[in-house]
Amino acid sequence: MSTYVVAKVGAELANALVIREFLRDYDDPQLIQDAIEGSTNLHEALCVVIEQIGEEEMQLAGIDAKQQELTTRAARIKATIERLRDVVARAMERAEIKTIKSPTATFSLRSVAPKVIVKDEAEIFERHPTLFVQQKPKLDMAALKKAMATADVAGADWTNGGVGLTIRRQ
């Protein structure tokens, strides 16, 4: 967001506060709202900020979609590389060629150690629990909030709350 937009909101807010102070003795909230809206550009400046938020959200959604697309593409490329490596290895193995030197690379067959294949992780855990990595417990914030709604929970407390902004797109 531009510095100009932030400065504009600040200036319009200052104008609105002057009007609110000037009309503080009137017990008419609608009069104060109308005076602020009619005498300042605060509403318009805030609408510009909301539009900027919308643009930033669209950019973020686009970035997320592109990241997902690139992740999928990277997985396809990795799978293609593995298939191509397998084609070369099988051809060399069948032809009984151990090493090939080309202008750009030297490639050769080598023995590979067997890889582990997990067939049933639950069975492994049941019989060999020490093979699993112990992880630090993670606090369930939803469960904590629910528990705190009915009783005090030692080690946790509520904030004072605050003001949030809801934006509904039309």
N, C-alpha and C positions, 0 to 999 in steps of 0.2 A: 504494500500500500504506500502511496506517495506521502511524503512529508506534508505536502500541500493539503491533502485531504484531512490528515490528522490535525493540522493547524486550523483548517476551516471548521472542523467539528469543535475544537477548543474555543475558537472565537465566537461561534454561534452559541455554544453553551454559556459562555460568559455573558453574552447579550441576554440569553434567556434567564439567567440568574438575576441579572439587573432588573428585568421586568418582574420576575417573581417577587423580588424584594420590594419593589415599588408598589406592588399590589397586595402585599402581605396582609394588610388590614381588611381586605375584602374577603368575606367568607363565601366565595363563589369559585370553586375549583374550575368550573367550565370557563368562566371569564378569564382566569389566569391561563388556562390551556389555549384558549382562542387568541389571547393577546400574544403569547409566545409564538404560536403558529403564524399569526398574521404579521408580527413585527420582526421575526428572525427567519433565517433559512436553516434552522436546526433540523427540522423534519427532513428537508431535502438533503442536507449533509449526511444525516444518518442513513437515508435511503441509498446514497452513493456508497457508503460503507457496507451496507447489506448486499448491494449488487457485487461489490468487490469480494465479499465472503462467498457469494454464489459462484463467481468466476474461479476463485481459489479451490472451492469444492469440486468444480468440474475438472480443473486441472489435476487435482489429486485423484479423482476417479479415473481419468485418462491414464495417469501414471500407473495406478494400480492395475488397470486392464493391460497396459503395455508390459508391465513386469510379469504378469501372468502369461501373456502371450510369449514373451521371451523365455520364460522358464520352460514352457511347453516346447518351444522351438529348441532350446538347449538340450532337453531330454531326447528329442528326436535326433538331433545331431550326434549326441553321445551314443545312442543306439546304432546309428548308421556307422559311426567309427568302429564300434565293436564288431558289427557284421562284416565290415571291410577287412578289419584285422583278422577275423576268423577265416575269411576267404583266402587271404594271403597265407596264413599259417597252414591251412588245410592243403592248399596247392603245393606249398613247399614241402610239407610232410609227405604227401603222396608221391611227389617227384624225388623225394629223398635229397632235397637241397637244404643244407644247413645255414648257409650265409649267402646273401646277395649284396653286392656293392653297386650302387647307382651313383650318378653325379650329385644327387641331393641327399642320399641317406645310405646307411648300411643297415640291413635288417637281417636278423638271424633267429632261428628257432632256439628255444631254451626249455628246459624242464620247469614245470610249474608245480608247486606244492598243492596238494588237495585243499579245496575250500570247504568250509563248514556249511551245511545246509540245515536250517532249522525247520523241522517238520511240525513240532508241537511245543510252543514256548511254555504253555501252561504245565505240561508234563515235566519239562526241564525244571521249571520253578519249584514244582512239587517235590521233586527228587533231589535237586541240587540248588537250593536257594542261595547258596554262597556265590554262585556264578553271576548273580545279578548285582548291578550297581545300586548302592543305597543312595537315595536322593533326599535332599533337604525337604522337609514337609512344607507345603504351600498353604497359606491361610485362605480359606473359602470366605471371601468377603460377603457374599450373599447370605451364607449361613450365619456369619457373625452379626450382620445387620438384623436378621430375623431373631436371633437370640437376644440381642440388645433391646429389641422392641418389647420384650416381656420381662427382662431382668437385667441387672447390672452384670457386666462381664469384666472381671479384673484384667487390666492391661489394655482396655479399650475405652474410648469415650466418644461423645458426639461433638461435632463442630457446632458453631452457632448458626450454621446455615448461611444464607446470603441471597443474592439476587442472581437469577439466571436469565438467559435470553432464549426465547423460543422464536424460531423463524419458520413460517409456513409459506411454502412456495405456491403461487397461484397458477 
